[in-house]
Structures are given as C-alpha cells and as structure tokens.
Amino acid sequence: MNILVTGANGQLGNEMRILAKNSADRYIFTDVVDASEDSIAMLKKLAGDDINTDIEKLDITKLDAIREVVKREKIEAIVNCAAYTNVDAAEDNESLAELLNAKAPENLAIAMNEVNGLFVHVSTDYVFGGDPYNTPCKEDQKGTPTGVYGLTKLHGEQKIQATGCNYVILRTAWLYSEFGKNFVKTMLNLTATKPQLKVVFDQVGTPTYALDLANAISTIIEDYKKESLTINNEPYTKNGIYHFSNEGVCSWYDFTKMIADYSGQTECDIQPCHSNEFPSPVSRPSYSVLDKSKIKETFGIKVPYWTESLKKSINNLKK
Ligand SMILES: NC(=O)c1ccc[n+]([C@@H]2O[C@H](COP(=O)([O-])OP(=O)(O)OC[C@H]3O[C@@H](n4cnc5c(N)ncnc54)[C@H](OP(=O)(O)O)[C@@H]3O)[C@@H](O)[C@H]2O)c1
C-alpha cells in the first residue's frame, strides 16, 4: 500500500517513521519544513543510519497540492500527524487553528474520498472538558471543548465525517515522545536543573507514548488492508472514532515523579500544587481519562501501562 504521512516532523510523525522502516508498505513522509538536525540524529540513534529521513514538502491547507501528491504517488491511505497543537496560543490564533485543525483534515478527507482510500486522523481529549465527568469517557460522549484548540479539533472530526470518506479518528491525550517538545522532555530538564519544583496534582489523565499510538495506527492499517482486499468500494466496516492513550491514570505530579525516578534525577524536591498556582488561558478538566474498550475490542490492540512506556522512552532519551 502507498501511505502518505503528514506532519512527519512532529512527535507522532517521527514515531511513524520508525515503524515504517520495517513495513512492507511504501511510506511518503511530508511536512511544511525539512526535518530538524536533532530529529534526524534521534531517528538514526533509535532506528539506525539507514532510516528514511526524507521529507516531501506538503502544506495540508492546500487541497490542490494534496490532490497532486495523492495522484502522483497513487496514495491509498493518509495518516494525518499534522495539527496546530499549542493549546494556549490557539486562544489568540483562532483562524489559524481552525485552518490547520478543521479545514486541513477536511482537505485530506476529501482527497481520500476521491480515491476511495482510508483517512487516519488524530484528535484529542480536549474535545471534552466543559461538562465535567469522573469515569473514563467513551467515544459517544458529547463534545464540550473549553478552548479554541479543542473546539477546532472537534470541528475537524465533524468535517471529516461529513465528507463520507473511510476514516478512523483516534482521540488521544498527554502525548510525548523522544522527538520535539513535550512534558517529559521539559520535566527531564527541570528536574535536572532545579532544586525544587511544583507540579499540579488536581488534574488527572493518562500519558500516551507516541510510539504506542503509532503502533495502534499500524494495526488499523493492517486491518484495513485485509478488508479492502476483499470488499470492493464498500465502506470500511470499522469507520469511526476511537479513544487511545496508555493504560492507567495519574496526575501531572505523579507523571513528573516517575519521570524523575526513571531518569535517576532524584535530587529535585518535587511538590504537588493546585492548578490555580499556574493560571492558563484555557481551563483544563480535573479528570480527563479516555475509555479504550472500543479500540481494544475492535482491533485487538493491547495497550501498554503508562509507566512501562515511559520507562522505554526515557531509556531511549538516555541512550
Ligand atoms: N501533543 C499532545 O499532547 C496531544 C494531545 C492530544 C492529541 N494530540 C494530537 O496528536 C496529533 C499529533 O500531535 P503531535 O504532538 O505529534 O504534533 P506536533 O509535534 O506539534 O507536530 C505537528 C506537525 O505538523 C506540522 N504542520 C504544521 N502546519 C502544517 C501544515 N500546514 N501542513 C503540514 N504540516 C504542518 C508541524 O510543523 P511546524 O512545527 O513546523 O509547525 C509539525 O511538524 C495532533 O493531531 C494533535 O492534535 C496531541
């Protein structure tokens, strides 16, 4: 199969590259700029010098450009790892966030619909939050975003569904990887350089290692391949929205304690604090846990516990 990955320079996009190395499928990695030297060095460290680090420039806000690459490369599936992901900055950049998180996924979905391909898209737990909940939330819970980022991601989900394409939307949360900027890398730096640190304990959720999410995407693509070989031009029977994070629940404080523990940086005195000590333009839900029953039952995906994945990622970063 010919598979296009967008946002290949991001956290998830880079993990997709690592999996693609041993795949029988042909992957084309795209983004708006070339890969950074840091990312290329990390890719080589984790996957060897022969890893594909090529980037084809593709701006997913341009439908004609997407159509051109889909036609030229005979693309049969798109994995969209591109997004406007800065939650706080989105409050002052609503039109750009809407363009990248809603219009651009619609473009990709239109392009896949035209060739009867599969569109795999990534969304977020931030589509919820306005109506507080205290048990893990299922896919059909009503979206109630509290900020621009969540709202534009919700619009993206709706626009994809309206195109009528074959789609799998994966809502995830608290994403981290060895690539780019994320909470794990920030806390590794702070716990190594500060004698004391306060971290909120009144917001709980589940971290997600981007490599585990990439693995789930690979499993879905394999499933789609099996089905599309047998069913001609029929909709994919597993089209829908699914939740994916690692297993378990923790607060940002617990997450930080484990990061410090696994990295061996135990000198820093890490203390729990309340969210109101770190005011932010967007209110975050105190409980934001995704129920993953549907993805596990539908695709037989086994989800690693969050501390096991964290340990692997930190070991990679320490290499
Ligand atoms: N990060 C989280 O905690 C989190 C939580 C829940 C859900 N998610 C979702 O998970 C997905 C992957 O997130 P991530 O953290 O891997 O994202 P990321 O690291 O921010 O990567 C996104 C990539 O998209 C690129 N991009 C920006 N504009 C583009 C355009 N017009 N055309 C093509 N590419 C463009 C970015 O390039 P530049 O950097 O040059 O702009 C970047 O390389 C996203 O859909 C996100 O909403 C993330």
PDBQT file of the ligand as one rigid body, heavy atoms in Angstrom, charges set to zero:
ROOT
HETATM    1  N1  LIG A 401       0.763  16.853  21.940  1.00  0.00    +0.000 N 
HETATM    2  C1  LIG A 401      -0.236  16.392  22.718  1.00  0.00    +0.000 C 
HETATM    3  O1  LIG A 401      -0.146  16.354  23.959  1.00  0.00    +0.000 OA
HETATM    4  C2  LIG A 401      -1.507  15.906  22.069  1.00  0.00    +0.000 A 
HETATM    5  C3  LIG A 401      -2.565  15.507  22.895  1.00  0.00    +0.000 A 
HETATM    6  C4  LIG A 401      -3.742  15.032  22.292  1.00  0.00    +0.000 A 
HETATM    7  C5  LIG A 401      -3.828  14.977  20.907  1.00  0.00    +0.000 A 
HETATM    8  N2  LIG A 401      -2.778  15.397  20.132  1.00  0.00    +0.000 N 
HETATM    9  C6  LIG A 401      -2.921  15.329  18.681  1.00  0.00    +0.000 C 
HETATM   10  O2  LIG A 401      -1.978  14.383  18.203  1.00  0.00    +0.000 OA
HETATM   11  C7  LIG A 401      -1.572  14.733  16.880  1.00  0.00    +0.000 C 
HETATM   12  C8  LIG A 401      -0.063  14.710  16.778  1.00  0.00    +0.000 C 
HETATM   13  O3  LIG A 401       0.435  15.675  17.700  1.00  0.00    +0.000 OA
HETATM   14  P1  LIG A 401       1.994  15.968  17.847  1.00  0.00    +0.000 P 
HETATM   15  O4  LIG A 401       2.226  16.382  19.254  1.00  0.00    +0.000 OA
HETATM   16  O5  LIG A 401       2.785  14.853  17.249  1.00  0.00    +0.000 OA
HETATM   17  O6  LIG A 401       2.114  17.267  16.913  1.00  0.00    +0.000 OA
HETATM   18  P2  LIG A 401       3.414  18.166  16.648  1.00  0.00    +0.000 P 
HETATM   19  O7  LIG A 401       4.603  17.546  17.268  1.00  0.00    +0.000 OA
HETATM   20  O8  LIG A 401       3.043  19.581  17.001  1.00  0.00    +0.000 OA
HETATM   21  O9  LIG A 401       3.577  18.025  15.055  1.00  0.00    +0.000 OA
HETATM   22  C9  LIG A 401       2.711  18.606  14.159  1.00  0.00    +0.000 C 
HETATM   23  C10 LIG A 401       3.455  18.778  12.854  1.00  0.00    +0.000 C 
HETATM   24  O10 LIG A 401       2.553  19.345  11.887  1.00  0.00    +0.000 OA
HETATM   25  C11 LIG A 401       3.291  20.291  11.137  1.00  0.00    +0.000 C 
HETATM   26  N3  LIG A 401       2.443  21.253  10.432  1.00  0.00    +0.000 N 
HETATM   27  C12 LIG A 401       2.026  22.483  10.858  1.00  0.00    +0.000 A 
HETATM   28  N4  LIG A 401       1.318  23.088   9.886  1.00  0.00    +0.000 NA
HETATM   29  C13 LIG A 401       1.286  22.249   8.827  1.00  0.00    +0.000 A 
HETATM   30  C14 LIG A 401       0.745  22.329   7.528  1.00  0.00    +0.000 A 
HETATM   31  N5  LIG A 401       0.054  23.413   7.102  1.00  0.00    +0.000 N 
HETATM   32  N6  LIG A 401       0.901  21.295   6.668  1.00  0.00    +0.000 NA
HETATM   33  C15 LIG A 401       1.601  20.218   7.068  1.00  0.00    +0.000 A 
HETATM   34  N7  LIG A 401       2.157  20.076   8.288  1.00  0.00    +0.000 NA
HETATM   35  C16 LIG A 401       2.001  21.089   9.170  1.00  0.00    +0.000 A 
HETATM   36  C17 LIG A 401       4.146  20.952  12.195  1.00  0.00    +0.000 C 
HETATM   37  O11 LIG A 401       5.173  21.702  11.604  1.00  0.00    +0.000 OA
HETATM   38  P3  LIG A 401       5.741  23.011  12.424  1.00  0.00    +0.000 P 
HETATM   39  O12 LIG A 401       6.229  22.511  13.741  1.00  0.00    +0.000 OA
HETATM   40  O13 LIG A 401       6.835  23.499  11.515  1.00  0.00    +0.000 OA
HETATM   41  O14 LIG A 401       4.576  23.954  12.559  1.00  0.00    +0.000 OA
HETATM   42  C18 LIG A 401       4.649  19.736  12.955  1.00  0.00    +0.000 C 
HETATM   43  O15 LIG A 401       5.795  19.171  12.345  1.00  0.00    +0.000 OA
HETATM   44  C19 LIG A 401      -2.228  16.087  16.582  1.00  0.00    +0.000 C 
HETATM   45  O16 LIG A 401      -3.386  15.896  15.827  1.00  0.00    +0.000 OA
HETATM   46  C20 LIG A 401      -2.595  16.622  17.943  1.00  0.00    +0.000 C 
HETATM   47  O17 LIG A 401      -3.707  17.484  17.901  1.00  0.00    +0.000 OA
HETATM   48  C21 LIG A 401      -1.618  15.845  20.684  1.00  0.00    +0.000 A 
ENDROOT
TORSDOF 0
